[in-house]
Amino acid sequence: MKRALAAVLALVATVVAGCGTDGQESVLDKEQIVIAVRPDLPSVGFRRPDGRFEGFDVDVAAYIARKLHKQASYIGVLAADRAKVITDGKADLVLATFTIDQERKKDVLFAGPYHVSYQDILQRPDETIKNVRDLKGRRICAVKGSNAAQRVVQEREVPAQLVPFDDYKACLTALKSKQVDAVTTNDVILAGLANQDGTGLKLANAQFNEQRTGVGMRRSDVPGCEAVNRAITDMYQDGTAARLLHRWFGKSGLDLSTVAVPQFEGCS
């Protein structure tokens, strides 16, 4: 009887050790993982007509999955739902232009960042916006679930008018039809949008507000977070990060002269 009880207790201990602190599996305990990526951002995360995803974030996700020795499948997620797919258990990792900030850390754990960029401004060819101060009194697109437009008003204290839209595709339509005067977010997002659009939309190259893009994970999965950080370090050290950045943004005018391992946030 005592021997049987000891075996049961040992089994329980093994199961607990392989789980997150909330009793759920770590990403490390799964053979197959689901990764959420953007479906709407050319060169970053984009769903092709055949249903496959492509872009910088998608390639980074695939690299991390290989380093974790996991089979990965992908789902699309828009800005407003990035935390929700984690908390609802629909995705194990989110690589979807998910900028790390303290408010979001209340819901998800962030590994990384896997890329550090800057906020920039996309405008029509006839506009002369040169820096964030030039957005004073202008109408700027505010994508639901993204805090980029709000940061202009709150952090930079520029009195701009925020006009909400569901996604960046709607923002581009609004920009070209003069419903808004500018779109502002990560420079890599804007570069991809401008490249795909092909109508002469241009970047201001304003470079403000550092954007630290991380991997969203379940809050209790510290071991998984640490493993993802090791994968990101390898990605930079073996030259993969530089190669992917040049592949997707080398012709966009972004400064890719220095590609270094970002300083991690820490898995806590």
FENVENBEL-V23374 format. One record per residue. N is the residue number from 1. PHI is phi in radians with two decimals (999 if undefined). PSI is psi in radians with two decimals (999 if undefined). OMEGA is omega in radians with two decimals (999 if undefined). Layout:
n-><N/N>
phi-><PHI/PHI>
psi-><PSI/PSI>
omega-><OMEGA/OMEGA>
//
This chain:
n-><1/2/3/4/5/6/7/8/9/10/11/12/13/14/15/16/17/18/19/20/21/22/23/24/25/26/27/28/29/30/31/32/33/34/35/36/37/38/39/40/41/42/43/44/45/46/47/48/49/50/51/52/53/54/55/56/57/58/59/60/61/62/63/64/65/66/67/68/69/70/71/72/73/74/75/76/77/78/79/80/81/82/83/84/85/86/87/88/89/90/91/92/93/94/95/96/97/98/99/100/101/102/103/104/105/106/107/108/109/110/111/112/113/114/115/116/117/118/119/120/121/122/123/124/125/126/127/128/129/130/131/132/133/134/135/136/137/138/139/140/141/142/143/144/145/146/147/148/149/150/151/152/153/154/155/156/157/158/159/160/161/162/163/164/165/166/167/168/169/170/171/172/173/174/175/176/177/178/179/180/181/182/183/184/185/186/187/188/189/190/191/192/193/194/195/196/197/198/199/200/201/202/203/204/205/206/207/208/209/210/211/212/213/214/215/216/217/218/219/220/221/222/223/224/225/226/227/228/229/230/231/232/233/234/235/236/237/238/239/240/241/242/243/244/245/246/247/248/249/250/251/252/253/254/255/256/257/258/259/260/261/262/263/264/265/266/267/268>
phi-><999/-1.13/-1.13/-1.15/-1.10/-1.10/-1.13/-1.10/-1.11/-1.12/-1.11/-1.07/-1.08/-1.13/-1.09/-1.10/-1.10/-1.56/-1.99/-1.24/-1.19/-1.72/1.52/-1.65/-1.14/-1.35/-1.02/-1.23/-1.56/-1.78/-1.37/-2.14/-2.18/-1.91/-2.06/-1.63/-2.31/-1.29/-1.76/-2.14/-2.10/-0.95/1.28/-1.93/-2.64/-2.53/-1.55/-1.28/-0.99/-1.45/1.65/-1.38/-1.77/-2.54/2.30/-1.03/-1.05/-1.17/-1.16/-1.11/-1.04/-1.13/-1.11/-1.07/-1.05/-1.12/-1.14/-1.49/1.04/-2.08/-1.44/-2.09/-2.11/-2.19/-2.24/-1.51/-2.51/-1.55/-0.96/-1.19/-1.95/-1.10/-1.24/-1.11/-1.18/-1.36/-1.16/-1.49/1.38/-1.46/-2.44/-1.60/-2.32/-2.17/-2.11/-2.62/0.86/-1.58/-1.25/-1.30/-2.61/-1.13/-1.13/-1.21/-1.14/-1.20/-1.90/-2.36/-1.69/-1.95/-1.60/1.67/-1.29/-1.69/-2.74/-2.06/-2.25/-2.34/-1.32/-2.43/-2.28/-1.83/-2.48/-1.24/-1.04/-1.56/-1.52/-2.23/-1.32/-1.93/-2.64/-1.11/-1.14/-1.24/-1.47/-1.00/1.33/-1.57/-1.62/-2.12/-1.26/-2.03/-1.35/-1.05/1.59/-1.89/-1.81/-1.09/-1.15/-1.10/-1.12/-1.08/-1.37/-1.45/-1.47/-1.56/0.98/-1.72/-1.33/-1.74/-1.74/-1.56/-2.05/-1.36/-2.46/-1.26/-2.69/-1.31/-1.07/-1.16/-1.08/-1.10/-1.06/-1.15/-1.15/-1.24/-1.62/1.16/-1.32/-2.28/-1.77/-2.81/-2.15/-2.28/-3.03/-0.94/-1.10/-1.20/-1.13/-1.13/-1.10/-1.14/-1.12/-1.13/-1.09/-1.24/-1.18/1.22/-1.84/1.66/-1.02/-2.30/-1.52/-1.40/0.95/-1.35/0.81/-2.31/0.93/-0.98/-2.00/-1.80/-1.59/-2.02/-1.72/-1.33/-2.47/-1.11/-1.03/-1.53/-1.54/-1.14/-1.04/-1.12/-1.07/-1.11/-1.18/-1.13/-1.07/-1.12/-1.14/-1.11/-1.03/-1.04/-1.05/-1.35/-1.24/-1.60/1.54/-1.12/-1.04/-1.09/-1.10/-1.19/-1.07/-1.22/-1.07/-1.61/-2.27/-1.08/-1.79/-1.62/1.60/-1.23/-1.39/-2.02/-1.22/-2.18/-2.14/-2.15/-1.07/-1.15/-1.35/-1.30/-1.34/1.72/-1.66/-2.64>
psi-><-0.79/-0.66/-0.70/-0.72/-0.72/-0.67/-0.73/-0.79/-0.67/-0.70/-0.76/-0.77/-0.69/-0.75/-0.79/-0.70/-0.52/0.12/2.87/3.00/-0.24/0.22/-0.05/2.80/2.52/2.72/-0.45/-0.36/-0.05/2.48/-0.63/2.40/2.70/2.24/2.22/2.27/2.86/2.46/-0.04/0.16/1.77/2.42/-0.20/-1.12/1.97/2.34/2.07/2.86/-0.49/0.05/-0.22/2.71/2.56/2.82/3.04/-0.89/-0.65/-0.73/-0.67/-0.75/-0.75/-0.67/-0.82/-0.75/-0.73/-0.72/-0.54/-0.06/0.79/2.57/2.30/2.46/2.79/2.49/2.69/2.52/2.35/2.96/-0.74/-0.32/0.16/-0.78/-0.63/-0.65/-0.43/-0.90/-0.49/-0.09/0.29/-0.36/2.60/-0.61/2.58/2.03/1.55/0.99/0.77/1.65/2.31/2.21/2.88/-0.63/-0.75/-0.47/-0.26/-0.42/-0.56/2.79/2.44/2.21/2.75/-2.69/2.70/-0.13/2.43/2.11/-2.86/2.70/2.47/-3.07/2.24/2.35/2.92/2.78/-0.49/-0.01/2.78/0.67/2.14/-0.48/3.08/-0.52/-0.45/-0.11/-0.01/2.17/-0.01/2.77/2.11/2.50/2.30/1.84/2.32/2.26/-0.15/2.50/0.17/-0.84/-0.68/-0.60/-0.55/-0.76/-0.78/-0.84/-0.74/-0.18/0.73/2.10/1.31/2.84/2.10/2.23/1.99/2.45/2.78/-0.64/3.11/-0.44/-0.77/-0.61/-0.77/-0.74/-0.75/-0.64/-0.80/-0.47/0.11/0.46/-0.49/2.85/-0.31/2.75/2.31/2.31/-2.84/2.44/-0.54/-0.61/-0.83/-0.68/-0.75/-0.71/-0.78/-0.72/-0.75/-0.65/-0.81/0.33/0.18/0.13/2.49/2.67/2.54/-0.30/0.74/-0.57/1.38/2.87/1.61/2.36/1.99/1.82/2.09/3.07/2.00/2.35/2.95/2.44/-0.58/-0.06/1.14/-0.77/-0.71/-0.70/-0.78/-0.65/-0.68/-0.69/-0.67/-0.67/-0.73/-0.72/-0.80/-0.70/-0.66/-0.70/-0.53/0.08/-0.04/-0.73/-0.82/-0.73/-0.75/-0.71/-0.75/-0.59/-0.81/-0.45/0.15/-0.46/0.18/-0.19/0.00/2.57/1.88/0.43/-0.48/2.03/1.79/2.75/2.16/2.73/2.12/2.69/-0.53/2.49/1.22/999>
omega-><-3.13/3.13/3.12/3.12/3.13/3.13/3.12/-3.14/3.11/3.11/3.12/-3.14/3.13/3.14/-3.13/-3.11/-3.12/-3.08/3.02/-3.08/3.10/3.11/3.12/-3.13/2.90/3.05/-3.14/-3.09/-3.07/3.04/-3.14/3.14/3.10/-3.12/3.12/3.12/3.13/3.07/-2.88/-3.05/3.14/3.13/-3.14/3.04/-2.99/3.11/3.13/3.11/3.13/3.08/3.13/3.13/3.09/3.10/-3.10/-3.13/-3.12/3.11/3.08/3.12/-3.14/3.11/-3.14/3.13/3.12/-3.14/3.11/-3.11/-3.14/2.93/-3.06/2.93/-2.98/3.02/3.10/3.09/3.07/-3.01/-3.03/-3.01/-3.03/3.10/-3.05/-3.13/3.05/-3.08/3.10/3.12/-3.13/3.13/3.09/3.11/3.04/3.01/-2.94/-3.10/-3.05/-3.10/-3.10/2.97/-3.01/-3.13/-3.14/3.12/3.07/-3.07/-3.07/3.01/3.13/2.86/-3.14/0.30/3.05/3.05/3.06/3.12/3.14/3.05/-3.14/-3.05/3.06/-3.04/3.08/-3.11/-3.07/-3.14/-3.11/3.10/-3.09/-3.13/-3.04/3.13/3.13/3.10/3.11/3.13/-3.12/3.06/3.14/-3.08/3.09/-3.13/-3.14/-3.14/3.08/-3.12/-3.04/-3.12/3.12/-3.14/3.09/-3.08/-3.01/-3.07/-3.12/3.09/3.07/-3.10/3.09/3.13/-3.13/3.14/-3.03/3.01/-3.04/-3.07/-3.06/3.04/3.09/3.10/-3.13/3.10/3.13/3.13/-3.09/3.11/3.07/2.98/3.02/-3.11/-3.09/3.00/-3.12/3.07/3.11/-3.10/3.13/3.08/-3.11/3.12/3.11/3.12/-3.13/3.14/-3.13/-3.05/3.05/-3.13/3.10/3.06/-3.00/3.07/3.07/-3.03/-3.09/3.11/3.05/3.11/3.08/-3.11/-3.12/-3.03/-3.05/3.08/3.12/-3.12/3.06/-2.96/-3.05/-3.00/-3.14/3.11/3.10/3.12/-3.13/3.11/3.10/3.10/3.09/3.11/3.13/3.09/3.10/-3.11/3.10/-3.07/-3.14/3.06/-3.12/-3.11/3.13/-3.13/-3.12/3.11/3.13/3.12/-3.01/-3.04/-3.08/-3.12/-3.04/-3.08/3.10/3.12/-3.13/-3.07/3.13/3.11/-3.07/3.11/3.12/3.03/-3.04/3.12/-3.04/-3.03/3.11/999>
//
